[in-house]
Amino acid sequence: MISEPLTPLTDHELVSRVRLGCDDAFAEIYRRYRGPLRSFAGGILAGTSHDADDVVQDAFIRAHRGLRVTNRPMTLRPWLYMIARNQAIDTLRAARNLGELDEDAKPLGAVDRDPARQMDERDEMRQLVAEIGRLPERQRMALVMREFDGRSHEETARLLHTTVPATKSLLIRARTNLEATRRAA
């Protein structure tokens, strides 16, 4: 029996198939998002010894369970990023709660880096991720695709079903909103 390829399906179609019990649809979601989520989690975990692959694996386990237990409408990409962010933060929080001191926690090239500065950078990254999470959905999606996934303006516009100028406008508004949030804090 030859099954149809799942690559051309939209995220919405893949979610629907996962909810109907199609494991191949979840495998396609994993293939599609593993790399970008790993990069994203790696940014949050930067300067620690925690493995982004472990965080992403845990995030996908939670996503799989979540997709199976509810039929509520969702936008897959931001939902996956939210789960990965939460997993990364939980990992950092658990390590801090255990008083974990890890000699491998220094980033390459920063042998005598100030621990207080490292904590400030991690806190700043967590705050930025939270601020991005509060952006309107289309602004957030455009910003994540462009800045975290490294997609071109053309590809971002195609994925958002809009034009390149509209995508650039979304990015400008997202960055302006982030800057306003930072000034207000």
N, C-alpha and C positions, 0 to 999 in steps of 0.2 A: 504494500500500500504506500503510495507516494503522497506525502502531505505537502500542502502549499507552503511557500516560503513566508516567514513572518516578518522579515526585514521591512517590507514596504508598509506594514500596518502602522497606524498612528498609535500614540500612547493610549488614547482612549479605547481603541479597539483591542489593544493588548490587555488592558485592565479588564475589559469585559470578558475576554477569553480566560484570563487567570481565574476570574470569579466563577467561570463555568467549569473549572477544573483542568484547564489545559496547561500542563507543566512546561511545554515548549514555549508558550507565550511568556511565562516568567523567565525562562532562560534567555529569551530575546531582550526582555527588560534588563536583565543582569548584564548581558553583552553590551547593550546600548549605554548603560549608565555606570558600569563599574569603574572605568578609567576616570571620567570626570569627578565622580564621588571620591575616588581615592585621592585625587589632586586636592580637592576641597578639604577633605578630612586631614590630609597632610599639612595643609596650611594652618589649620587649627592646632594641630599637634606639634607644629614646628618647635624645635628646641627641646623636645622631650624624647624619651626612648620608646614611646608608645608607637605601635605599628598601625598605620592608616589602613592596611589591608584587613587587620582584625576588626577595626571599627566598621569598615564597610561591610564586611561579612556579617557582623552582628546587625547592622542596619538592614541588610537584605533579608535576614531571617525575620526581623520585626515587620518589614514591609510585606513579606509573603503572608505572614499571619494576618496582618491588618487587611490585606486585600481580600482574604478569604472570609473574614468575619463581618464585613459590612458591604452594603451596596450603595453607600452614599456617594454622590458625585465628587470627583476630585480632579485636580490637575496633577498628574503624576510627577513631573520633574521637580516642582518646588516641594512637593510632599516628600520625595526621596531625599532632597537636600536637607529638609528640616529634620528628618529621621537621622541622617548622617551627622548633622550638627549636634543634635541631642546626644547621640552615642559618643561623639568625640568629647563633648563637655562632661558627660557622665564619667567617661574614662579618666579625664583630668581630675574631676572632683573626687572620684574614688581613690586615686593615687594620693591626692592631697590629704584626704581624710585618714588614710593609712599612715601618713607621715613618711611616704616613700621618698627616699633619697636615692637617686640613680646616677652613677658616675657617667653613664652614657648620655645624659641629658643635654650635653653641650652640642650645639650645631657645629658642623665642620668649619674649621677656621676660626673658632671662637674659644680658644683654650681657656682663657682666664676671663670669660664674660661674666659680668655682674649679675648674680642671681636675681636681685631686685629688678634689674632692667628686663630680664627674661620674663619675670612675672608680669611686669607692666605691659610687655609686648603681647603676652597671651591674653591678658585682660582686655587690651585694646582690640585684639582680634575677636574675642567673644562679643564685645560691645558692637563691633562692626557687623558681625553676623546677625546679631539681634536687630540692629537697625535695618539691615537689608531685609530681614524677615517682616518688618513692618511696612515696607514699601507697597504701593498698589501692585497687584499681581503682574500686570503686563510690564511695568517698569522693572520689577524684581526679576522676571524671566529674562528680559532683554539684558539686564546687567549681569546676571549669572552666566548667560550664554556667551556674552562678549568677554567679560573679565575673568571668569573662572574656567570656562570651557575653551576660551581662546577662539571662538567662532568669528568669522568675518561678518561685516555688516550685511552682506548679501545673504549669507547663510542664516543669520539671525532673522532677517526680514522674511525669508522663505519659511522658516519654522514658526514664526509668529503670524504668518499669513498677512503680511503687510508690506509696505514699501521700504526701501532703504532710508529715504528721508524721515519717514515715520519712526523707524527704528532708532535713527540718530536722535530724534526728538525725545523718544522714550528714555534713551540713555542720558541725555542732558537733564531731563526732569528728575531721573533717578539720582544722578550725582548732585543736583541742586538740592533735592530733598535730604540727601545724606549730609551734605554740608550744612544745611540749615539745622538739622538735628544736632550735629556736632557743636555748632555755635551756641545753640540753646542750652546745651548740657554744661 
